[in-house]
Amino acid sequence: MQKRILIVDDEPAIREMVAFALRKGDYEPVHAGDAQQAQSAIADKVPDLILLDWMLPGTSGLELARRWRREDLTREVPIIMLTARGEEDDRVGGLEAGVDDYVVKPFSARELLARIRTVLRRSREDAEDGSVAVGGLRIDGAAHRVFANEEPINIGPTEFRLLHFFMTHPERVYSRSQLLDHVWGGSVYVEERTVDVHIRRLRKTLEPSGLDAMIQTVRGAGYRFSTAV
């Protein structure tokens, strides 16, 4: 079955170009020119992935990403940001909003399809992971849900992968580059600072339950997941 991909961009020419590339890649493109159209498309049928432009009329792509990460319907849908903003702080801002990857304009169809395949593959692998419980944290692999002290918590797809890796590899220190290889995949170029961004988001997610201290910083070495806090 074709994967449904929602293109959210206010420029019709870019939407058409991206849709053409998606059809060539055997994906089903769906168009939206602004936040309202995007919400209508999602209400009609939740997409398998969202391509989201940073600059949109009214509600920005960054605001939309934050909103979708808070809502049950979309919190696990992978998001790739399409942006002309190539500065590191801008990219980090997108990652902190819950975006899984970003493609800087201008981009080639080949690059875009490669990023889409990688993000969808990571999402599929997440769904196939088993259940695991450590301390007060529990992951239900079949339901793709996380529980802290048996209370369900909302967590983004990248933080889900990161937490699952930590929980299945406890009490060992991993460098940023090792985490990038294991969690993001060695075939994708992502800056090491990306790890710090998602560690902060994971800790913030766990903070209300008091379990954030299980994600430990080992100065000069990396990060460790431990129940010994």
C-alpha positions as a printed Julia matrix, in Angstrom:
229×3 Matrix{Float64}:
  0.0    0.0    0.0
  1.28   3.47  -0.89
  2.43   5.67   1.95
  0.39   8.87   2.21
  2.56  12.0    2.53
  1.12  15.42   3.37
  2.92  18.37   1.74
  2.33  21.6    3.67
  3.72  24.55   1.68
  2.12  27.82   0.6
  3.89  27.86  -2.78
  1.93  25.82  -5.36
  5.0   25.38  -7.6
  6.96  23.77  -4.77
  4.02  21.53  -3.83
  3.73  20.37  -7.44
  7.48  19.73  -7.69
  7.51  17.76  -4.46
  4.33  15.85  -5.4
  5.89  14.87  -8.74
  8.95  13.5   -6.93
  6.74  11.64  -4.45
  4.7    9.99  -7.19
  7.95   8.9   -8.87
  8.96   7.38  -5.53
  5.63   5.5   -5.33
  4.15   7.67  -2.57
  0.68   9.23  -2.45
  1.01  13.05  -2.13
 -1.63  15.2   -0.46
 -1.52  19.02  -0.73
 -2.07  21.76   1.86
 -1.26  25.45   1.45
 -1.7   26.53   5.07
 -2.4   25.3    8.6
 -6.18  25.09   8.09
 -5.87  22.98   4.94
 -3.31  20.78   6.7
 -5.66  20.17   9.62
 -8.49  19.28   7.21
 -6.26  16.81   5.36
 -5.22  15.16   8.63
 -8.84  14.96   9.8
 -9.71  13.25   6.52
 -6.92  10.68   6.92
 -3.79  10.74   9.07
 -0.72  10.72   6.78
  2.26   8.41   7.17
  4.62  11.4    7.04
  4.37  15.21   6.86
  6.61  17.47   4.77
  6.25  20.85   6.48
  7.44  24.23   5.23
  8.94  26.5    7.91
  7.41  29.71   6.52
  3.63  29.54   6.24
  0.95  32.26   6.26
 -0.72  32.7    9.63
  0.54  29.79  11.7
  4.22  28.99  11.1
  5.5   25.51  10.41
  7.32  25.59  13.74
  4.08  26.32  15.61
  2.3   23.56  13.67
  5.01  21.03  14.54
  4.68  21.87  18.24
  0.88  21.56  18.04
  1.0   18.2   16.26
  3.44  16.81  18.8
  0.94  17.63  21.57
 -2.06  16.04  19.85
 -2.75  12.3   20.14
 -3.73  12.0   16.48
 -0.41  13.3   15.14
  2.19  12.99  17.89
  3.75   9.88  16.31
  3.57  11.03  12.67
  7.12  11.73  11.4
  7.73  15.33  10.3
 10.4   16.55   7.89
 10.83  20.32   7.81
 11.4   21.98   4.44
 13.26  25.2    5.08
 15.44  27.86   3.5
 16.84  28.56   6.95
 20.14  26.67   7.05
 21.62  28.18  10.2
 22.39  25.74  13.01
 20.19  27.57  15.56
 17.24  27.39  13.17
 17.72  23.67  12.63
 18.03  23.07  16.36
 14.83  25.11  16.86
 13.04  22.79  14.47
 14.33  19.7   16.24
 13.25  21.09  19.6
  9.76  21.61  18.18
  9.57  17.87  17.46
 10.69  17.68  13.84
 12.4   14.4   12.94
 14.56  15.71  10.1
 14.99  18.75   7.92
 15.85  19.44   4.28
 17.31  22.81   3.38
 16.06  24.49   0.19
 17.0   24.21  -2.58
 17.03  20.4   -2.45
 17.04  17.66  -5.05
 14.26  15.11  -5.46
 16.84  12.38  -4.83
 17.85  13.88  -1.48
 14.24  14.39  -0.42
 13.24  10.81  -1.25
 16.3    9.47   0.59
 15.36  11.43   3.72
 11.75  10.25   3.49
 12.77   6.59   3.13
 15.12   6.87   6.11
 12.58   8.52   8.4
  9.83   6.05   7.43
 12.2    3.12   7.94
 13.1    4.36  11.42
  9.4    4.79  12.24
  8.64   1.25  11.05
 11.51  -0.2   13.07
 10.19   1.58  16.16
  6.82  -0.1   15.77
  8.47  -3.51  15.56
 10.47  -3.07  18.77
  9.46  -5.17  21.75
  8.23  -4.09  25.13
 10.64  -3.25  27.93
 10.37  -2.07  31.53
 13.1   -0.51  33.66
 12.49   1.12  37.03
  9.31   3.18  36.81
  9.39   3.33  33.01
  7.63   0.92  30.69
  7.36   0.77  26.91
  4.5   -1.14  25.34
  6.03  -2.01  21.98
  2.83  -3.29  20.4
  0.85  -0.17  21.35
  3.85   2.12  20.8
  3.2    3.83  24.13
  5.35   4.87  27.08
  4.29   4.75  30.72
  5.97   6.5   33.65
  4.9    5.05  36.98
  2.07   3.4   34.98
  0.8    6.79  33.78
  0.84   7.23  29.97
  3.05  10.04  28.7
  3.14  11.83  25.37
  6.45  11.37  23.62
  7.68  12.19  20.13
  8.98   9.49  17.74
 12.66  10.44  18.09
 12.46  10.54  21.87
 10.66   7.18  21.75
 13.59   5.65  19.81
 16.12   7.26  22.1
 14.37   6.07  25.27
 13.88   2.57  23.87
 17.59   2.34  23.08
 18.55   3.58  26.54
 16.16   1.19  28.28
 17.45  -1.8   26.31
 21.09  -0.76  26.92
 21.17   0.49  30.54
 24.18   1.27  32.73
 26.5    1.96  29.81
 27.9    5.27  28.61
 27.32   6.16  24.96
 28.97   9.05  23.18
 26.95  11.4   20.99
 28.33   9.79  17.83
 27.43   6.3   19.1
 23.88   7.44  19.87
 23.61   8.97  16.4
 24.65   5.64  14.86
 22.29   3.54  16.98
 19.23   5.81  17.14
 19.36   7.89  13.96
 21.29   5.45  11.75
 24.79   5.8   10.4
 23.63   6.51   6.84
 22.11   9.89   7.78
 24.13  13.05   8.42
 22.93  14.63  11.63
 24.98  16.98  13.8
 26.05  15.75  17.25
 24.28  18.71  18.85
 21.05  17.08  17.72
 21.56  14.45  20.44
 21.69  17.14  23.13
 18.44  18.65  21.85
 16.55  15.37  22.07
 18.09  14.48  25.44
 16.71  17.77  26.78
 13.28  17.05  25.29
 13.3   13.51  26.72
 14.22  14.78  30.18
 11.5   17.43  29.99
  8.96  14.73  29.07
 10.01  12.57  32.03
 10.35  15.44  34.52
  6.74  15.44  35.82
  7.12  11.78  36.81
 10.44  12.43  38.59
 12.22   9.92  36.34
 14.24  12.4   34.3
 17.33  11.79  36.46
 17.63   8.33  34.89
 19.03  10.06  31.8
 22.48  10.95  33.08
 25.17  13.16  31.57
 28.67  11.75  31.91
 30.93  14.76  31.52
 33.38  14.44  28.65
 32.0   11.03  27.62
 28.31  11.17  26.7
 25.09   9.88  28.25
 24.0    6.92  30.35
 20.62   5.47  31.33
 20.65   4.22  34.91
 18.26   3.44  37.76
 21.06   4.32  40.22
 20.38   8.04  40.7
